[in-house]
Amino acid sequence: MNTEQITQKLNIIDLAIRVPNPTAVSSRRVDGDEKVFKAVNAAFCNTRTFAPFQAMRRRMERLCLSKGTRLCGGFAVPDEALPGVLEGIKTAQAVFEQDRAKLVAAWPEPVEQWIVQHQSEEVEIRSIAPSAAVIGAGLSFDVRLYKVASQTEALDHYGVKDGLAGQVSGLAMQIAGEVSAEARDFWRSRQEAGRAEQTARVGLNRWLGKIKSLLFIDPRLTRAVKLLEDGINALPVSGMIEGADFIALSGLIAIMSDPVTILNEPAVVMNIGIKESAPEKEPAMPGTSEIIRRSSRVVGW
């Protein structure tokens, strides 16, 4: 597909979720040259006060990335996946507004609680604490949706390139990079255990759903879908994932942890980790199921 064909299938979701900073500029001065030493900030409430709203912003970003990828400063979601993503955003937006109303109604209770914990700084805290109206205005959840189009006119005369075409041409690697970053984070706390719970399937299915949703962008993503499908089907459906199954799972996640490997050919994939010695002349190209089976021989990555 060319740039226009790809962008016609994509919708850009611009998430504007604003959360106030729980600190403000303190009236205290820093000794020294004012051009070098700037004013210091002080907290007017516990930083956890706004944690639910910050967590909501991260969840919405993960929701958009579960079926889409980053593009043009927003999240590019295909037409087929758009209704489900927007429904999830709508539900979260309602929760956000409820929590916002509760916090504004209770304000300045968080400030008073903070003062109780730091009584020696009461004057300073009260001097920088904003009003309920300011807090309410600082908490917002807005969503904008739009399509993007490539600049088709020749701009070589001005030395300007089509920015959208440049971004779209790198989408396959970007998608692979997003999956690999999540795979590394997902596996970091699990790889040393030597076994995994069935929740490991959650990550595999999430990456599978994302890649399948964006498969039209680059045919090279097809092999990642096959690898994930075969890997998920090969895992036990109940109980702990351990022994040879855990080693196979480790090999699969090793593949998913490297964006270059995700997009490369199967023969290149098997060059990760420390494997049993292979013959100098490789046999015919293995199928996906063979890759999953052979990945059980990976003992380090």
C-alpha positions in Angstrom: 0.0 0.0 0.0 1.1 3.6 -0.6 0.9 6.4 1.9 -2.6 7.5 0.8 -4.1 4.0 0.9 -2.7 3.5 4.4 -3.8 6.9 5.8 -7.3 6.4 4.4 -7.7 3.5 6.8 -6.3 5.3 9.8 -8.0 7.7 12.3 -5.9 10.0 14.5 -7.1 10.2 18.1 -5.7 13.3 19.9 -6.0 12.6 23.6 -5.8 15.8 25.6 -5.9 14.7 29.3 -4.6 17.5 31.5 -3.6 16.9 35.2 -2.4 19.7 37.5 1.1 19.6 39.0 0.8 19.2 42.8 3.6 21.8 43.2 3.8 25.5 42.7 6.6 28.1 42.8 7.6 28.8 46.4 8.0 32.3 47.8 11.3 31.3 49.2 14.4 32.6 47.4 17.5 30.7 46.6 20.7 32.5 47.7 23.0 33.4 44.8 22.8 34.8 41.3 19.2 35.0 40.3 20.1 34.3 36.7 21.6 31.0 37.7 19.5 29.9 40.7 15.9 29.8 39.9 12.9 29.8 42.2 12.1 26.5 43.9 8.8 24.6 43.8 6.9 23.3 46.8 4.1 20.8 47.1 0.7 22.1 48.3 -0.8 18.6 48.6 0.2 15.0 48.5 1.4 14.0 45.1 -0.9 11.0 45.3 -3.9 13.3 45.1 -3.8 13.4 41.3 -2.5 9.8 40.9 -5.9 8.4 39.7 -6.1 11.0 36.9 -2.5 10.3 35.8 -3.2 6.6 35.8 -6.3 7.2 33.7 -4.1 9.0 31.1 -1.7 6.1 31.0 -4.6 3.6 30.6 -6.1 5.6 27.7 -2.7 5.7 26.0 -2.4 1.9 26.4 -5.9 1.5 25.0 -5.1 3.5 21.9 -1.8 1.6 21.4 -3.5 -1.8 21.9 -5.1 -1.4 18.5 -3.1 1.5 17.0 0.3 3.2 16.9 1.6 6.7 17.3 1.3 9.1 14.3 1.3 12.8 13.8 1.4 13.5 17.6 -1.6 11.3 18.3 -2.7 7.7 18.0 -3.5 6.2 14.6 -6.3 3.6 15.0 -7.7 1.7 12.0 -11.3 2.1 11.0 -12.3 -1.4 12.1 -10.9 -0.9 15.6 -12.1 2.7 16.1 -15.6 2.0 17.6 -14.2 -0.2 20.3 -11.4 2.2 21.2 -13.8 5.2 21.3 -16.3 3.3 23.5 -13.5 2.6 26.0 -12.5 6.3 25.9 -16.1 7.4 26.5 -16.5 5.1 29.5 -13.2 6.3 31.0 -14.1 10.0 30.3 -17.3 9.6 32.4 -15.3 8.2 35.3 -12.7 11.0 35.0 -15.4 13.6 35.2 -17.0 12.0 38.3 -13.6 11.8 40.0 -12.9 15.4 39.0 -16.2 16.6 40.4 -15.6 14.8 43.7 -12.1 16.3 44.1 -13.2 19.9 43.3 -16.1 19.5 45.8 -13.8 18.3 48.5 -11.1 20.9 47.9 -9.2 22.2 49.9 -9.4 19.1 52.1 -6.2 17.6 50.4 -4.4 20.9 51.3 -5.5 20.7 54.9 -4.4 17.1 55.2 -1.0 18.0 53.8 -0.7 20.9 56.4 -1.4 18.4 59.2 1.5 16.3 58.1 3.8 19.3 57.6 2.6 21.9 60.2 5.9 23.8 60.2 5.3 24.8 56.6 1.6 25.8 57.0 2.1 29.4 55.9 4.1 28.4 52.8 1.6 25.7 51.8 -1.4 28.0 52.1 0.3 30.7 50.1 0.8 28.5 47.1 -2.3 26.3 47.2 -4.6 27.0 44.3 -8.4 27.4 44.6 -10.9 24.7 43.8 -11.8 26.6 40.5 -8.1 26.4 39.4 -7.9 22.7 40.2 -11.2 22.1 38.3 -9.9 24.0 35.3 -6.6 22.1 35.4 -8.3 18.7 35.2 -9.7 18.1 31.8 -10.3 15.1 29.4 -10.8 16.1 25.8 -10.7 13.9 22.7 -10.3 15.0 19.1 -10.6 12.8 16.1 -9.4 13.5 12.6 -8.0 12.1 9.3 -4.7 13.1 7.8 -3.7 13.5 4.2 -0.4 13.6 2.4 0.9 16.7 0.6 0.7 15.7 -3.0 2.0 18.9 -4.6 5.7 19.0 -5.5 7.5 20.9 -2.8 11.1 20.2 -4.0 11.4 23.8 -5.0 11.1 24.9 -1.4 13.3 22.1 -0.1 10.4 20.7 1.9 9.5 17.0 2.1 6.2 15.3 2.6 6.3 14.8 6.4 3.4 12.3 6.5 4.9 10.0 3.9 8.1 9.9 5.9 6.2 9.0 9.1 4.1 6.3 7.3 7.2 4.7 5.7 8.6 4.0 9.2 5.3 2.7 10.8 6.2 -1.0 10.5 9.4 -0.5 12.5 7.6 1.8 14.9 4.9 -0.8 15.6 7.5 -3.4 16.1 9.3 -1.1 18.5 6.2 -0.5 20.5 5.5 -4.2 20.8 9.2 -4.9 21.7 9.3 -2.2 24.4 6.1 -3.6 26.0 7.5 -7.2 25.8 10.7 -6.2 27.6 8.7 -4.4 30.4 6.3 -7.3 30.6 9.0 -9.9 30.9 11.4 -8.1 33.2 9.7 -9.2 36.4 9.0 -12.7 35.2 12.1 -14.1 33.4 14.0 -14.9 36.6 11.2 -16.9 38.2 11.7 -19.9 35.8 8.0 -20.3 35.4 5.0 -18.1 34.6 1.3 -17.9 35.4 -1.4 -18.0 32.8 -1.5 -14.2 32.9 1.5 -14.4 30.5 -1.1 -15.0 27.9 -2.5 -11.5 28.4 0.6 -9.9 27.0 0.9 -12.3 24.1 -2.8 -11.7 23.2 -2.4 -7.9 23.5 0.5 -7.8 21.1 -1.3 -10.2 18.7 -4.4 -7.9 18.7 -2.3 -4.8 18.0 -0.3 -6.3 15.2 -3.4 -7.9 13.5 -5.2 -4.6 13.7 -2.3 -2.9 11.8 -1.4 -5.8 9.5 -2.3 -3.8 6.4 0.5 -1.4 7.0 3.3 -3.9 6.2 3.1 -7.5 5.1 6.2 -8.3 7.2 4.0 -8.1 10.3 2.3 -11.3 9.1 5.0 -13.5 10.4 4.8 -11.9 13.9 1.1 -12.8 13.9 1.9 -16.4 13.0 4.6 -16.6 15.6 2.3 -15.3 18.3 -0.6 -17.5 17.3 1.5 -20.6 17.3 3.2 -19.7 20.5 -0.2 -19.0 22.3 -1.6 -22.3 21.0 1.4 -24.3 22.1 1.2 -23.1 25.8 -0.8 -25.2 28.3 -4.3 -23.8 28.8 -4.2 -24.1 32.6 -1.8 -24.3 35.5 1.7 -22.8 35.6 3.9 -22.4 32.5 7.1 -24.1 33.4 9.8 -26.5 32.1 10.1 -26.8 28.4 6.9 -24.6 28.0 8.6 -21.8 29.9 11.7 -22.0 27.8 9.6 -21.9 24.7 7.7 -18.9 26.1 11.1 -17.2 26.9 12.2 -17.7 23.3 9.0 -16.3 21.9 9.2 -13.2 24.1 12.9 -12.9 23.1 11.8 -12.6 19.5 9.1 -10.1 20.4 11.6 -8.0 22.4 13.6 -6.9 19.4 11.9 -4.8 16.7 14.5 -5.8 14.1 14.0 -9.4 14.8 10.2 -9.1 14.6 10.4 -7.9 11.0 13.3 -10.1 9.9 13.2 -13.5 8.3 12.8 -16.7 10.4 16.5 -17.7 9.8 17.6 -14.4 11.3 15.2 -14.8 14.2 17.0 -17.9 15.4 20.3 -16.0 15.9 19.1 -14.8 19.4 20.6 -16.1 22.6 22.9 -19.1 23.0 21.8 -22.1 21.1 23.0 -25.6 20.4 25.6 -25.7 17.7 24.0 -25.8 14.2 25.5 -27.3 11.1 27.4 -24.9 8.8 24.9 -25.3 6.0 21.4 -24.4 7.1 18.6 -26.7 6.0 15.5 -25.4 4.1 13.7 -22.4 5.6 11.7 -23.6 8.7 8.0 -22.9 9.1 6.6 -20.9 12.0 5.7 -24.0 14.1 9.3 -25.1 13.7 10.6 -21.7 14.9 8.5 -22.0 18.1 9.7 -25.5 18.7 13.4 -24.6 18.1 13.0 -21.5 20.3 12.8 -23.9 23.2 16.5 -24.5 22.8 17.3 -20.8 23.6 18.9 -20.7 27.0 19.9 -17.1 27.2 18.7 -13.8 25.7 
